[in-house]
Every structure is written in C-alpha cells, then in structure tokens.
C-alpha cells in the first residue's frame, strides 16, 4: 500500500501499520522538523511544510495519514483549536481534497472529539 504521511513526526502511524501487519510503502512525507529525517527510510522525500506544498505535483497514494498537531486541542494545552496558529486541519483537508486518496487515517488526541462541545469535531467531519 502506497502511503503519504502528513505531520509525520517520527513515523509512528506508519510504524503502527507495519506492526499490525500492513504492507506499507512510504512514498513521501511532510514534516517540518528536519532532524527527524534520518528516522525515515532513505530515499523517501520530505516535502517539508505542508502549508507550502502544491499538491497537484505530489504522487497520489492509497492511504494518506496525518498526525496533525495535537497542541491546539490537547487537554494539557490552552485548547484554542482553530484560534491556535498551530491548527493544521485546513491544510490536511486541502491535501485530502487535492489528492483524493481512497483512504485517510487521522491521529490526534482524545480531546479532539469533545473540545468546544464537539463543534471542532463536527467541523472536521463536515
């Protein structure tokens, strides 16, 4: 399965998929922290900041994953959601809309479902 990872971090979503027995072929990733590049498989391009990517130039994948930053909704943080400059859901949505992958896997904190009485989650689902 060809996979693209947004907010890839250390590659935890891909690692979890492989440990679950999935045949994962990471085709590209988007991660702003270049110090994490050595953790990812050699030769896999890091497209960098997803806010700057022209998705029309990116290889389509079978599965798009996104571990979009949890800080805007975490119970341990200020819980500003969309008012936090780190809120990246619109960028994840832009990638989904452009790439139209058959499957999407999102990872975030539990508070995402309940923050602001569920209105943030409803916004994402919409």
N, C-alpha and C positions, 0 to 999 in steps of 0.2 A: 504494500500500500504506500503510495507516494504521499508524503506529509510535508506541510509547511507549518512552521511554528512562529507565532507572534508572541512577543514578550517572553522569549524562550528561556531566559534565566539560565540555569544550569542544565536545562533539558529534562526536567522532572516528568513532564507529561509523556514525552517520548519514552523515557525510561520505564515509566509505569506501563505503557502499552506493550513494550517489549517483554517486561516481566509477566504480563498477562498472556503472553504467547502470540501477540500480533507480529506480523512480518512488516516492520516499519522501515521505510526508506526515506530518510530525511533529505529533502531536495533543496531546501533553503530555510533560513530562519531570519527573524528580525529581533535584534537585541541591541540596546544602546550601550551596554557595558562591554567594551572590547576585551576586558580582562577575562571574560568568560569564554572567549573564542577557543582557547586551547582545550576546553572541556568537550566541545562538539567535534564530531567526526571531521577528519582532514578533508579538505576539498569542498565542504558544504559552505556555500556563500552566506555571509551575514549581510543582509540587505540594510542593516542599520535602523535608524529611527523610522518607524512605520508612518509617522506623520509626513514624511518626505518622499515616500515611495510612490512611483507611478505604477499602479497595479496592472495596467494594460501591458506592461513589459515583463511581468512575472509569470513564470511557468505555472500552469494550473496544477492542482494537487487533488488527491482523492479525499484527503482529510486536512482541514485547517484547524489548528489548535491555537488557543490563546489563553495564556495565564495572565490576563491583563491585570495591572497592578491593583492590589487589594487595599492600599492605604486610604483611598477616598471613602471606603465603606467599612473598613475594619472597626470592630468594637473597641479596639485599642487606640484608635486614632480620633481625629476630630469629626469624622463621619459627615463630611461636606458633600460627598457624592459628586454630582455634576458641577458643583461650585468649586471643586478642587482642581487645580491646574493639572494634576496627575490623572484625572479621569480620562481614560482612553477608549471607552466604549464606542464613541462615534468613529474612531479610527479603525477599530475592529470591525464595526459594521460596514465601513467603507471598503475594507478588504473583502469581506464576505460578498458584498453586492457586486464588486468587480470580478472576483474570481469564480463566484458561483460554485463552490465545492459541493459535492454530493453530501458530505458530512462535515459537521463542525463540532468541536469539543471545547467547551469553555470551562475554565477553572477559576474559582475565586473563593472568597471567604463566605462562611455561612450567613453572615450579617447582610450579604447582598440581597437575600430574599426578603428581609424584614425592614431594612433601613427605610426611613421616611414612610412607615406604614405600608410598605410593599410597592410604593409608587415607582421607585427606581427599577425594581424587577419588572413591573408591568411595562415600563418604558422600553426596557431591553427586549422583552417578548414582542412588543408591538413592532 
